[in-house]
Amino acid sequence: MKDLKLKIKRQTEILGLVISSPGKYQIYDFEEMFGVNDLTIKRDLQELRGLGIDIHSEGKKGINITSKIPIELLKAIIPQYIGIAVNQSTYDQATSLFISKLGENSIAILTELQICIDQTSTIKIKYQKPEEKAIEERVLEPYCIFQGDKHWRLLANHNGVVKQFLLNNIKSIEKLDKKFKPISQKQIDEIFGTSFKCWLGNERFTVRIKFLPPWPDRIKPKQYMEFQKVIENLDGSIEYETVVNSLNEIAAWIVSRGEGVVVLEPEKLKSIVIQTAKDVLKNYNE
């Protein structure tokens, strides 16, 4: 099983690198990169062709893909690669949005990022936020790829600050020669441990929320946070307690639930929920 996973990971990364840089790579480049012999790389190319990908080694012209890769094939390849290399559950909606935005370049972005994460290589990306026209260059230390709020995201260090970047907004990636010291899995878990959805921050807030019927039947089966406590009351309600890094993020979620969800503490969260609800109502005031 391990050999099969390594093969799928290697073949997908070969595919991504060739999409990113047509003609740049020869078979011997991949031999050195993946620590295998030329026959293995040739078999990899043959198996990719068997999937319906026109990938060929063309001598001095390097390795190229000679026709467009079908979207349905990308939808099959990317979740498979994510499940092996990124070590996250696959989320079809996030993957569909990713492919819809970037097309076949989605697999190039994904594999290039994961290779640089594996090799602890600093990268330079061209990044464009949807609300901005300008494309910015940013030098990052990439830590991991994760899914949050229906998007695939990159956790990375930018100028000494840990931030997240939407993969959909990455235009290109350049691997730099500079190496970086990776953070541990424990540190990554701590970063995400208090994130209710996808906000990253150093603040910590203990929150208590009361759910009135019929909400308890919907809430109890779910694990919203790694560390959470649920108390069942005699009146059928439940009290939910956890620690989050953003009151605004959980406030938006509470407002979206509607009637029957009551903030017990902190007071600041109550105020944010009330103000958020008032702001929403303004949209409907004549």
Secondary structure, 3 states (H helix, E strand, C coil): CHHHHHHHHHHHHHHHHHHHCCCCCCHHHHHHHHCCCHHHHHHHHHHHHHCCCCEEECHHHCEEECCCCCHHHHHHHHHHHHHHHHCCCCCHHHHHHHHHHHCCHHHHHHHHHHHHHHCCEEEEEEECCCCCCCCEEEEEEEEEEEEECCEEEEEEEECCEEEEEEHHHEEEEEEEEEECCCCCHHHHHHHHHCCCCCCCCCCCEEEEEEECCCHHHHHCCCCCCCCEEEEECCCCCEEEEEEECCHHHHHHHHHHHCCCEEEEECHHHHHHHHHHHHHHHHCCCC
